[in-house]
Amino acid sequence: MASVTPVAKRDKLTPRDLSEGFSTLWPLLKTQWVEIGIGSLMINSGQLLLPLFSMLIYDKIVSNGIFETLWALVIGMLIFISLDAGMRITRNWAVEKLAANMSRKTDEGLWHKLLGDRDIPTGGVATFLSHYRDLTSSLSFVSSTYLLAIADLPFYLLYLLAIGLIAWPLVILVVVLTIIYTIIGFVLQNHTLRLSREAERKGTERMAFIGEIMQGIEVVRTVPSVSRLLTGWRTQSDHVSELEADRRLASGHSNTLSASMSTFTTVCVLAAGAYLIEARMLSVGGLIACSLLSARAMMLVTSLYLVLGKWEDFSRSAKRMDALLEAGKKGQESDTADTAAHASFTVNKPQAKGDITIRRLTKRYPDRPASLDNVTLNIAAGEKVGLLGHPGAGKSTLIKAIAGLSIPDDGEILIDGYALSMIPPADRAQWLAYKPQDPVLFAGTLESNLLLSGVRAGTPEFDKALWASGLDEELRQGRLTLTMKIADRGSNLSGGQRQKVALARTFAQPSRLLLLDEPSLGLDPEGEKLLAERLLEIVGTGSLIMTSHSAVMLSIVQRVIGLDNGKIVADGPKDKLLRTA
């Protein structure tokens, strides 16, 4: 049975959402806008009290010796300091709560994006991790350091108003200095951002390079021309080091400008104020107050560049991650009428018979001939099918497409008459099990890897999967234990042991459609023979589609499909085709 339901909107943020700017952030910001807004108003309004306090001290208290008034003002300022601290703590709490919420939603969105996009992101693991590191680092934009700087920016006008009430000519001076600072600052900021973009790009390339080296470290240590790799590494390192140094230097120039302009503003205000005092347009206390207010106003202008730089990092990182995740989708929009429906609807299909219909399936990868070229075939429920062909013929690509892990450029795959693309991965996992050519294990224990099948340890299904894969013998002999630690990607196991663990996990899944890519790879002849004998009992009345070059494994299939250069060149009963070959 299957039913069509609208796709529910999840409470998550994808990299594309983040790259769209404040329109995405506002729904999150408005949940805390009361605390942030009131806190910012109280804090910035309170900043007027210190200049006022200074003006009263210089103009009234010192000249008249009114110390009772002095202590009243001091007590008032102490109360203000306490309230100000409380407001700042409350405002910081509200923003950090918002930042934590956004970080959770971003990770949630990224997780669903990875699982939902059936083509694996291009660029390798190291590139993806580099982009993820940059994205999580740039999320600090939504924090008390940067977001509150935005909340404070409008109060620049409040400080100008206060200066104007004390000595209006000084307002003109502060505005002129702000314009000068803004022009110079934007020039330096653009230079810094350009260097940052280039440094990030080269840094990602360096990360990808060292990631490849680590994945192939055994080969690197045994080839005679390792110096070529060392030259490449030095080139990458030199480029990144120079760009990072230039970026830090440019950032230092911006910081120097900020400090210099702040000092220069104070000097100009004091110098101009001296003439106003001489003209009896300003008192000494008023000059001190204007100096403090102008310093505060320029501090807000300085924070503007800090915010703009971080926002650029934030937006750029989100766009780079989105581009990485979307790279596999270029040119892959289906021409079928189901495409529009897929955007808004899914087919709930927790059960399946296993009838497979493939129509005009085409899949291309960049700079390569078509992996699948107009493939059309039907596989009935319960059929046992073997895929044959030389390396690169398209066998693994076809089996990945049937598993829903590769989006075709053209054509469609139907399961029991329903488009595979419309069936949610969670539903597919109830009746489809897939084992890739290279067995994949995760760091943890052997048992935790097996429990990913959704079957509890000790159940009949669990024990049967151990038996069918041959893993039960490894456990019985003590070579492996369920509690043993598994290193990253199972690197502490032999190739055959990794294959058995991956097979056991796949066999434990409840499946009507079993997809196996080279299931006997790495097994010894005895293990391969046992696997062939026991596999049919695992499959039962379900469907089996298997790629293999082993005559032992192919002995259990009923039908053979031959591929060459992405096209079907043979299709028929196994006995007839293999005898002819």
C-alpha positions as CSV (number, residue, x, y, z in Angstrom):
1,M,0.0,0.0,0.0
2,A,1.1,3.5,-0.7
3,S,-0.3,6.9,0.0
4,V,0.6,10.4,-1.2
5,T,1.2,13.1,1.4
6,P,2.5,16.7,1.3
7,V,6.1,17.1,2.4
8,A,6.1,18.6,5.9
9,K,8.3,21.7,6.5
10,R,11.0,20.7,8.9
11,D,12.3,22.9,11.7
12,K,15.8,23.3,10.2
13,L,18.0,25.6,8.2
14,T,20.0,24.5,5.1
15,P,23.1,26.2,3.8
16,R,21.0,27.7,1.1
17,D,18.6,29.2,3.7
18,L,21.6,30.8,5.5
19,S,23.0,32.3,2.3
20,E,19.7,34.2,1.7
21,G,20.5,36.7,4.4
22,F,18.5,38.4,7.1
23,S,15.2,37.2,5.6
24,T,16.1,33.8,7.0
25,L,17.5,35.2,10.3
26,W,14.5,37.3,11.1
27,P,12.1,34.5,12.1
28,L,14.7,33.4,14.6
29,L,15.5,37.0,15.8
30,K,11.9,37.9,16.4
31,T,11.7,35.2,19.1
32,Q,14.1,37.2,21.2
33,W,13.6,40.7,19.9
34,V,11.9,41.9,23.1
35,E,14.8,41.0,25.3
36,I,17.4,42.3,22.8
37,G,15.5,45.5,21.9
38,I,14.7,46.6,25.4
39,G,18.2,45.7,26.6
40,S,19.9,47.6,23.8
41,L,17.7,50.7,24.4
42,M,18.4,50.7,28.1
43,I,22.1,50.1,27.7
44,N,22.7,52.7,25.0
45,S,20.5,55.2,26.7
46,G,22.4,54.6,29.9
47,Q,25.6,55.5,28.1
48,L,24.5,59.1,28.2
49,L,24.7,59.1,32.0
50,L,28.5,59.0,32.2
51,P,29.1,62.1,29.9
52,L,26.3,63.9,31.9
53,F,28.0,62.8,35.2
54,S,31.4,64.1,33.9
55,M,29.9,67.4,32.9
56,L,28.2,67.9,36.3
57,I,31.4,67.1,38.1
58,Y,33.5,69.6,36.1
59,D,30.9,72.4,35.9
60,K,29.1,72.2,39.2
61,I,30.8,70.0,41.8
62,V,34.4,71.0,41.5
63,S,33.8,74.7,41.1
64,N,31.3,74.9,43.9
65,G,32.5,72.2,46.3
66,I,29.0,70.6,46.6
67,F,30.2,67.2,47.9
68,E,26.7,66.1,49.1
69,T,25.5,66.4,45.5
70,L,28.7,64.5,44.4
71,W,27.9,61.5,46.6
72,A,24.3,61.5,45.4
73,L,25.5,61.4,41.8
74,V,28.0,58.6,42.7
75,I,25.2,56.5,44.3
76,G,23.1,57.1,41.2
77,M,25.9,56.0,38.9
78,L,26.5,52.9,41.1
79,I,22.8,52.0,40.6
80,F,23.1,52.6,36.9
81,I,26.2,50.4,36.7
82,S,24.3,47.5,38.5
83,L,21.3,47.9,36.2
84,D,23.6,48.1,33.1
85,A,25.4,44.9,34.1
86,G,22.1,43.1,34.6
87,M,20.8,44.3,31.2
88,R,24.0,43.2,29.4
89,I,23.8,39.8,31.0
90,T,20.2,39.4,30.0
91,R,20.8,40.6,26.5
92,N,23.8,38.3,26.1
93,W,21.8,35.4,27.4
94,A,19.0,36.0,24.8
95,V,21.5,36.3,21.9
96,E,23.5,33.2,22.9
97,K,20.2,31.2,23.3
98,L,19.4,32.3,19.8
99,A,22.8,31.4,18.5
100,A,22.6,27.9,20.0
101,N,19.1,27.4,18.5
102,M,20.4,28.5,15.1
103,S,23.4,26.2,15.3
104,R,21.2,23.2,16.1
105,K,18.8,24.0,13.2
106,T,21.8,24.4,10.8
107,D,23.2,21.1,11.8
108,E,19.7,19.5,11.5
109,G,19.3,21.1,8.0
110,L,22.7,19.9,6.9
111,W,22.0,16.4,8.1
112,H,18.7,16.2,6.2
113,K,20.4,17.7,3.2
114,L,23.1,15.1,3.1
115,L,20.6,12.2,3.5
116,G,18.0,13.7,1.1
117,D,20.4,14.4,-1.8
118,R,20.9,11.1,-3.4
119,D,24.1,12.1,-5.2
120,I,27.1,12.1,-2.9
121,P,28.6,15.7,-2.6
122,T,31.5,16.1,-4.9
123,G,35.0,17.2,-3.7
124,G,35.8,14.5,-1.2
125,V,35.5,14.2,2.6
126,A,38.3,16.6,3.3
127,T,36.7,19.4,1.2
128,F,33.3,18.8,2.8
129,L,34.9,19.0,6.3
130,S,36.8,22.1,5.4
131,H,33.5,23.8,4.3
132,Y,31.7,22.5,7.4
133,R,34.5,24.0,9.6
134,D,34.2,27.3,7.9
135,L,30.4,27.3,8.2
136,T,30.3,26.5,11.9
137,S,33.0,29.0,12.6
138,S,31.1,31.7,10.7
139,L,28.0,31.0,12.7
140,S,29.6,33.0,15.4
141,F,28.1,36.0,13.5
142,V,24.9,35.2,15.4
143,S,26.5,35.7,18.8
144,S,26.7,38.4,21.5
145,T,29.9,39.8,19.9
146,Y,28.5,40.5,16.5
147,L,24.7,40.5,16.6
148,L,24.6,43.0,19.5
149,A,26.9,45.3,17.5
150,I,24.1,45.4,14.9
151,A,21.5,46.2,17.7
152,D,23.7,49.1,18.9
153,L,24.3,50.7,15.5
154,P,21.0,52.8,15.4
155,F,22.0,54.5,18.7
156,Y,24.8,56.3,16.8
157,L,22.1,58.9,16.0
158,L,21.3,59.2,19.7
159,Y,24.8,60.1,20.5
160,L,24.9,62.7,17.7
161,L,21.7,64.2,19.2
162,A,23.2,64.4,22.6
163,I,26.3,66.1,21.2
164,G,24.1,68.5,19.3
165,L,22.2,69.5,22.5
166,I,25.5,70.3,24.2
167,A,27.4,71.9,21.3
168,W,25.9,71.6,17.8
169,P,29.1,72.6,15.8
170,L,30.8,69.5,17.2
171,V,28.1,67.3,15.5
172,I,29.2,68.5,12.1
173,L,32.8,67.6,13.0
174,V,31.9,64.1,14.1
175,V,29.8,63.5,11.0
176,V,32.6,64.6,8.7
177,L,35.1,62.4,10.5
178,T,32.6,59.5,10.2
179,I,32.3,59.9,6.5
180,I,36.1,60.0,6.1
181,Y,36.5,56.9,8.2
182,T,33.7,55.1,6.3
183,I,35.2,55.7,2.9
184,I,38.7,54.6,4.0
185,G,37.3,51.7,5.9
186,F,35.3,50.3,3.0
187,V,38.4,50.4,0.8
188,L,40.4,48.4,3.4
189,Q,37.4,46.1,4.1
190,N,37.0,45.2,0.4
191,H,40.7,44.4,0.2
192,T,40.6,42.2,3.3
193,L,37.5,40.4,2.1
194,R,39.1,39.6,-1.3
195,L,42.2,38.2,0.5
196,S,39.9,36.2,2.8
197,R,38.0,34.6,-0.1
198,E,41.2,33.6,-1.8
199,A,42.8,32.3,1.4
200,E,39.7,30.2,2.1
201,R,39.7,28.7,-1.4
202,K,43.4,27.8,-1.2
203,G,42.9,26.5,2.4
204,T,40.2,24.2,1.2
205,E,42.4,22.9,-1.6
206,R,45.2,22.3,0.9
207,M,42.8,20.4,3.2
208,A,41.6,18.3,0.2
209,F,45.2,17.5,-0.7
210,I,46.2,16.4,2.8
211,G,43.0,14.4,3.0
212,E,43.9,12.4,-0.1
213,I,47.4,11.8,1.3
214,M,46.0,10.5,4.6
215,Q,43.5,8.2,2.8
216,G,46.3,6.8,0.6
217,I,49.1,7.0,3.2
218,E,50.2,3.4,2.7
219,V,50.7,4.0,-1.1
220,V,52.5,7.3,-0.4
221,R,55.0,5.6,1.9
222,T,55.8,3.0,-0.7
223,V,56.1,4.8,-4.0
224,P,59.5,6.1,-5.3
225,S,58.2,9.4,-6.6
226,V,56.9,10.7,-3.3
227,S,58.9,13.9,-3.8
228,R,56.3,14.9,-6.4
229,L,53.6,14.9,-3.7
230,L,55.9,16.8,-1.4
231,T,56.4,19.4,-4.0
232,G,52.6,19.7,-4.4
233,W,52.2,20.0,-0.6
234,R,54.9,22.7,-0.3
235,T,53.3,24.7,-3.1
236,Q,49.9,24.5,-1.4
237,S,51.4,25.4,1.9
238,D,53.3,28.4,0.4
239,H,50.2,29.8,-1.2
240,V,48.1,29.5,1.9
241,S,50.8,30.9,4.2
242,E,51.3,33.9,2.0
243,L,47.6,34.6,1.6
244,E,46.9,34.2,5.3
245,A,49.8,36.6,6.1
246,D,48.4,39.1,3.7
247,R,44.9,38.7,5.1
248,R,46.2,39.2,8.7
249,L,48.2,42.2,7.6
250,A,45.1,43.8,5.9
251,S,43.1,43.1,8.9
252,G,45.8,44.7,11.0
253,H,45.5,47.8,8.8
254,S,41.8,48.0,9.5
255,N,42.4,47.7,13.3
256,T,45.1,50.4,13.0
257,L,42.7,52.7,11.2
258,S,40.1,52.1,13.9
259,A,42.5,53.0,16.7
260,S,43.9,56.0,14.8
261,M,40.5,57.4,13.9
262,S,39.3,57.0,17.5
263,T,42.3,58.9,18.8
264,F,42.1,61.5,15.9
265,T,38.4,62.1,16.6
266,T,39.1,62.8,20.3
267,V,41.9,65.2,19.4
268,C,39.7,67.0,16.9
269,V,36.8,67.3,19.3
270,L,39.0,68.6,22.1
271,A,40.8,71.1,19.8
272,A,37.5,72.4,18.3
273,G,36.0,72.4,21.8
274,A,38.7,74.7,23.0
275,Y,37.7,77.3,20.5
276,L,34.0,76.9,21.5
277,I,35.0,77.4,25.2
278,E,36.9,80.5,24.2
279,A,33.7,81.7,22.4
280,R,31.7,80.9,25.5
281,M,29.6,78.4,23.5
282,L,30.8,75.4,25.6
283,S,31.9,74.7,29.1
284,V,34.8,72.5,30.2
285,G,32.4,69.8,31.5
286,G,30.4,70.0,28.2
287,L,33.7,69.4,26.3
288,I,34.5,66.3,28.3
289,A,31.0,65.0,27.8
290,C,31.2,65.6,24.0
291,S,34.5,63.9,23.9
292,L,33.1,60.8,25.6
293,L,30.0,60.8,23.4
294,S,32.0,61.2,20.2
295,A,34.3,58.3,21.2
296,R,31.2,56.1,21.8
297,A,29.8,57.1,18.4
298,M,33.0,56.2,16.6
299,M,33.1,52.9,18.5
300,L,29.8,52.0,16.9
301,V,31.1,53.0,13.4
302,T,34.2,50.8,14.1
303,S,31.9,47.9,15.0
304,L,30.1,48.3,11.6
305,Y,33.2,47.0,9.8
306,L,33.6,44.1,12.2
307,V,30.0,43.1,11.6
308,L,30.2,43.5,7.8
309,G,33.3,41.4,7.7
310,K,31.8,38.6,9.7
311,W,28.6,38.7,7.8
312,E,30.6,38.3,4.6
313,D,32.3,35.3,6.1
314,F,28.9,33.9,7.2
315,S,27.2,34.4,3.8
316,R,30.2,33.1,1.8
317,S,30.6,30.0,3.9
318,A,26.9,29.2,3.5
319,K,27.1,29.7,-0.2
320,R,30.2,27.5,-0.6
321,M,28.6,24.7,1.4
322,D,25.4,25.0,-0.6
323,A,27.3,25.0,-3.9
324,L,29.1,21.8,-2.7
325,L,25.9,20.0,-1.9
326,E,24.2,21.2,-5.0
327,A,27.1,20.4,-7.4
328,G,25.8,16.9,-8.0
329,K,22.4,18.1,-9.1
330,K,23.5,20.1,-12.1
331,G,21.7,19.0,-15.2
332,Q,19.9,16.3,-13.3
333,E,16.3,17.6,-13.3
334,S,14.0,14.9,-14.6
335,D,11.9,15.6,-17.7
336,T,9.1,13.5,-16.3
337,A,5.8,14.9,-15.1
338,D,6.6,13.6,-11.6
339,T,9.3,16.2,-11.1
340,A,6.9,19.0,-10.1
341,A,5.0,16.7,-7.8
342,H,8.2,15.6,-6.1
343,A,8.8,19.1,-4.9
344,S,5.7,19.1,-2.8
345,F,4.6,15.5,-2.3
346,T,6.1,12.1,-1.3
347,V,4.7,8.6,-1.6
348,N,4.5,6.8,1.8
349,K,5.5,3.3,0.9
350,P,6.7,1.3,3.9
351,Q,6.1,-2.0,2.0
352,A,7.0,-3.2,-1.5
353,K,6.6,-6.2,-3.7
354,G,9.9,-5.4,-5.5
355,D,8.8,-4.9,-9.2
356,I,11.4,-2.6,-10.8
357,T,10.8,-0.7,-14.0
358,I,13.7,1.4,-15.5
359,R,13.0,3.7,-18.4
360,R,15.6,5.5,-20.5
361,L,18.0,5.9,-17.6
362,T,21.0,8.1,-18.3
363,K,23.8,9.1,-15.9
364,R,26.8,11.3,-16.7
365,Y,29.8,12.4,-14.6
366,P,32.0,15.4,-15.6
367,D,34.8,14.6,-18.0
368,R,33.7,11.0,-18.5
369,P,31.6,9.1,-21.0
370,A,28.0,8.3,-19.9
371,S,28.0,5.8,-17.0
372,L,24.5,4.8,-18.0
373,D,23.2,5.4,-21.5
374,N,19.5,5.1,-22.2
375,V,19.1,2.0,-20.0
376,T,15.6,0.4,-20.1
377,L,14.7,-2.9,-18.4
378,N,12.2,-4.6,-16.1
379,I,13.0,-6.8,-13.1
380,A,10.1,-8.7,-11.6
381,A,9.6,-9.2,-7.9
382,G,11.5,-12.2,-6.6
383,E,14.0,-12.3,-9.5
384,K,17.7,-13.1,-8.8
385,V,19.7,-11.0,-11.2
386,G,23.5,-10.7,-11.8
387,L,25.1,-7.6,-13.5
388,L,28.1,-8.4,-15.6
389,G,30.6,-6.1,-17.4
390,H,34.2,-4.9,-17.4
391,P,35.3,-2.2,-14.9
392,G,33.6,1.1,-15.8
393,A,30.7,-0.6,-17.7
394,G,28.1,1.0,-15.4
395,K,27.2,-1.8,-13.0
396,S,27.8,0.0,-9.8
397,T,26.2,3.2,-11.1
398,L,23.1,1.2,-12.0
399,I,22.8,-0.5,-8.7
400,K,23.3,2.9,-6.9
401,A,20.6,4.4,-9.0
402,I,18.2,1.6,-8.0
403,A,19.2,2.1,-4.4
404,G,18.2,5.8,-4.8
405,L,21.8,7.0,-4.2
406,S,22.4,8.5,-7.6
407,I,20.2,11.0,-9.4
408,P,19.9,10.2,-13.1
409,D,20.3,12.9,-15.6
410,D,17.4,11.5,-17.6
411,G,14.9,8.7,-17.3
412,E,13.2,7.3,-14.2
413,I,13.0,4.3,-11.9
414,L,9.7,2.9,-10.7
415,I,9.2,0.6,-7.8
416,D,5.8,-1.2,-8.0
417,G,4.7,1.6,-10.3
418,Y,5.8,4.5,-8.1
419,A,8.7,6.8,-8.9
420,L,11.6,6.0,-6.7
421,S,12.4,9.7,-6.3
422,M,9.1,10.3,-4.5
423,I,9.6,7.5,-1.9
424,P,11.2,8.9,1.3
425,P,14.5,7.2,2.3
426,A,13.0,6.2,5.6
427,D,10.3,4.2,3.7
428,R,12.9,2.7,1.3
429,A,15.0,1.5,4.2
430,Q,12.0,-0.7,5.3
431,W,12.3,-2.9,2.2
432,L,15.6,-2.1,0.4
433,A,19.0,-3.1,1.6
434,Y,22.2,-2.0,-0.2
435,K,25.9,-3.0,0.3
436,P,28.4,-0.8,-1.6
437,Q,31.5,-2.3,-3.3
438,D,33.8,-0.9,-0.6
439,P,32.5,-2.0,2.8
440,V,31.8,1.0,5.1
441,L,32.2,0.7,8.8
442,F,32.0,3.4,11.5
443,A,34.1,4.1,14.6
444,G,32.5,2.5,17.6
445,T,32.1,-1.2,18.4
446,L,31.4,-4.1,16.1
447,E,27.9,-4.4,17.7
448,S,27.1,-0.7,17.2
449,N,27.9,-1.1,13.5
450,L,25.5,-4.1,13.2
451,L,22.8,-2.4,15.1
452,L,22.5,0.2,12.4
453,S,20.4,-2.4,10.6
454,G,17.6,-1.7,13.1
455,V,17.6,-5.2,14.4
456,R,18.5,-5.9,18.1
457,A,21.4,-8.2,19.1
458,G,20.4,-11.7,20.0
459,T,17.2,-11.8,17.9
460,P,16.8,-14.6,15.3
461,E,17.2,-12.1,12.4
462,F,20.5,-10.8,14.0
463,D,21.9,-14.3,14.4
464,K,20.8,-15.4,10.9
465,A,22.6,-12.4,9.4
466,L,25.8,-13.3,11.3
467,W,25.5,-16.9,10.0
468,A,24.8,-15.9,6.4
469,S,27.8,-13.5,6.2
470,G,30.2,-15.9,7.9
471,L,30.8,-13.4,10.7
472,D,29.5,-16.0,13.2
473,E,32.7,-18.1,12.6
474,E,34.9,-15.1,13.3
475,L,33.1,-14.5,16.6
476,R,33.2,-18.2,17.5
477,Q,37.0,-18.4,16.9
478,G,37.5,-15.3,19.0
479,R,39.1,-13.4,16.2
480,L,36.4,-10.8,16.6
481,T,34.0,-9.9,19.4
482,L,30.8,-7.8,19.4
483,T,32.3,-5.4,22.0
484,M,35.6,-4.8,20.2
485,K,36.4,-1.3,19.2
486,I,36.2,-0.5,15.5
487,A,38.6,2.2,14.2
488,D,37.6,4.8,11.7
489,R,36.3,3.1,8.5
490,G,37.2,-0.3,10.1
491,S,40.9,0.2,9.5
492,N,41.8,-2.2,12.3
493,L,40.1,-5.1,10.5
494,S,41.2,-7.1,7.5
495,G,39.5,-6.6,4.1
496,G,37.6,-9.8,4.5
497,Q,36.5,-9.1,8.0
498,R,35.2,-5.6,7.0
499,Q,33.3,-7.3,4.1
500,K,31.7,-9.8,6.5
501,V,30.6,-7.1,9.0
502,A,29.1,-5.0,6.1
503,L,27.3,-8.1,4.8
504,A,25.9,-9.0,8.2
505,R,24.6,-5.5,8.7
506,T,22.9,-5.5,5.3
507,F,21.4,-9.0,5.7
508,A,19.9,-8.0,9.1
509,Q,17.8,-5.3,7.4
510,P,14.3,-6.3,6.6
511,S,14.4,-6.3,2.8
512,R,12.3,-7.3,-0.2
513,L,15.0,-5.9,-2.5
514,L,18.6,-6.8,-1.8
515,L,21.3,-4.9,-3.7
516,L,24.9,-6.2,-3.4
517,D,27.9,-4.7,-5.2
518,E,30.7,-7.3,-5.3
519,P,29.6,-9.0,-2.1
520,S,32.5,-11.6,-2.1
521,L,35.3,-9.1,-2.6
522,G,38.0,-9.8,-0.1
523,L,36.6,-13.2,1.0
524,D,38.7,-16.4,0.7
525,P,37.3,-19.2,-1.5
526,E,35.7,-21.0,1.4
527,G,34.0,-17.8,2.7
528,E,32.8,-17.1,-0.9
529,K,31.4,-20.6,-1.2
530,L,29.6,-20.3,2.1
531,L,28.2,-16.9,1.2
532,A,26.8,-18.3,-2.1
533,E,25.2,-21.2,-0.3
534,R,23.5,-19.1,2.4
535,L,22.6,-16.0,0.4
536,L,19.5,-17.5,-1.2
537,E,18.1,-18.3,2.3
538,I,18.5,-14.7,3.3
539,V,16.9,-13.4,0.1
540,G,14.0,-15.9,0.2
541,T,11.2,-14.7,-2.1
542,G,12.6,-11.2,-2.3
543,S,14.6,-9.8,-5.2
544,L,18.4,-9.9,-5.5
545,I,20.4,-7.7,-7.8
546,M,24.2,-8.3,-7.5
547,T,27.3,-7.3,-9.3
548,S,30.1,-9.9,-9.3
549,H,32.9,-11.3,-11.4
550,S,32.8,-14.6,-9.4
551,A,31.4,-17.7,-11.1
552,V,30.6,-19.0,-7.6
553,M,28.4,-16.0,-6.8
554,L,26.8,-15.9,-10.2
555,S,25.8,-19.6,-9.8
556,I,22.8,-18.5,-7.6
557,V,21.3,-16.0,-10.0
558,Q,18.6,-16.8,-12.6
559,R,19.1,-13.9,-15.0
560,V,22.2,-12.1,-16.2
561,I,22.4,-8.5,-17.6
562,G,25.5,-7.5,-19.4
563,L,26.6,-3.9,-19.6
564,D,29.2,-2.2,-21.7
565,N,29.9,1.5,-21.9
566,G,26.7,2.2,-20.0
567,K,24.5,0.2,-22.3
568,I,22.8,-3.1,-22.0
569,V,24.4,-5.5,-24.4
570,A,23.0,-8.8,-23.1
571,D,20.0,-9.8,-21.1
572,G,18.6,-13.3,-20.5
573,P,18.7,-16.5,-18.5
574,K,22.0,-17.2,-16.9
575,D,22.5,-20.7,-18.2
576,K,21.9,-19.6,-21.8
577,L,24.1,-16.4,-21.8
578,L,27.0,-17.8,-19.9
579,R,27.0,-21.0,-22.0
580,T,27.1,-18.8,-25.1
581,A,29.9,-16.6,-23.7
